[in-house]
Amino acid sequence: MNIKLYNKISPKGLALFDDETYRFGEDVVNPDGILVRSAKLNDMEFNDELRAIVRAGAGVNNLPIDRCSEAGIVCFNTPGANANAVKELVFAGMLLSARPVYNAMNWVSTLAENDDVSTIVEKEKSNFVGNELRGKKLGIIGLGAIGIKVANLALHFGMEVYGYDPYISIDAAWQLSRKVHYAKTLEELYEKCDYISVHVPLSDKTKNMINSEAIAKMKDNVCILNFARGGLVDEKAVVDAIEAGKVKNYVTDFPNGDILHAKGVICIPHLGASTPESEENCAIMAVDQIQDFLENGNILHSVNLPNVHMDRSGEARITIFHRNAPNMIAQITQTISDKGINIENLINKSKNDYAYTMVDVNSKDVDDVVKELSLIDAILKVVAL
């Protein structure tokens, strides 16, 4: 099978590919799968054989999800693989906001030509007084893999933590410390917290969720941290609020020309996942996912299909990516039955407008079945494994 690489993928992940089964590299053509980090694939044309794209990271804004779905291409990400790296940088940003260490270090560097640096430092250091995090209130919007880690670490700093996430999963809830306060509304979180950290995906619903209306509900002198996605924050509204004295700092991992020199804005050059450990974790997870899908049809952490896993049985497995339409299971099973093939096992799951069905059958000769299934209107891609 052919795997095309975009960006550099950690060798620790690539080492998991079986050389006899897989051929991978940036020069691969007509791939069965794609591994990508930050390269933008939104306008790229895909070959008919392509079955999967795995983003070695959490965000998938660089993937054309809707177009992939219509082509029967499963899109994956690797949530949680870079969570620790981002968590640590969030706290670096919070500390830089609480205490003006960066400005202080820049000032000290200007004293190189002075004979008595220590005297000047002792005289002027009061210009760089900051606050401790202990006892402050931190509000976290989005309790996914990163938000949970930030919340739990904040407790060790002696902070009081509030979390808001109406869609928190059961698995995530188990990982969250019981000492974290559950905010029932964003307004409650805004009213109480000195620091607000955003950890949600970027979508039409979340774009510019931190805007002038939201800021007006926040405490005075609040610090806003964004290590999720740049589009979550209306940056003009934040800059205006800093100038008005409402917001103390805006710390972001997504700089642009409009905010680079704005007062009170601390820009970090998108370093959230930039650690070798994070890149290795993402690559290992990405390779595991694409191998299990290409070889067994199993799906974990797809953004356009649900998680689906079924142990192998029978002589062959047929995987079917189709629209979530009525009567699909009946059409699939009838087509298989008409060819005199017995079904050993079957699983079907859906996610919004799309669904995925795996069928294990008692025959290796399934080429005709695959052709017949491919003719059904709502079916987007059929592959026999």
Secondary structure, 3 states (H helix, E strand, C coil): CEEEECCCCCHHHHCCCCCCCCEEECCCCCCCEEEECCCCCCCCCCCCCCCEEEECCCCCCCCCHHHHHHCCCEEECCCCCCHHHHHHHHHHHHHHHHCCHHHHHHHHHHHCCCCCHHHHHHHHHHHHCCCCCCCCEEEEECCCHHHHHHHHHHHHCCCEEEEECCCCCHHHHHHCCCCCEECCCHHHHHHHCCEEEECCCCCCCCCCCECHHHHHCCCCCEEEEECCCHHHECHHHHHHHHHCCCEEEEEECCCCCCCCCCCCEEECCCCCCCCHHHHHHHHHHHHHHHHHHHHHCCECCECCCCCECCCCCCCEEEEEEEECCCCHHHHHHHHHHHCCCCEEEEEEEEECCEEEEEEEECCCCCHHHHHHHHCCCCEEEEEEC
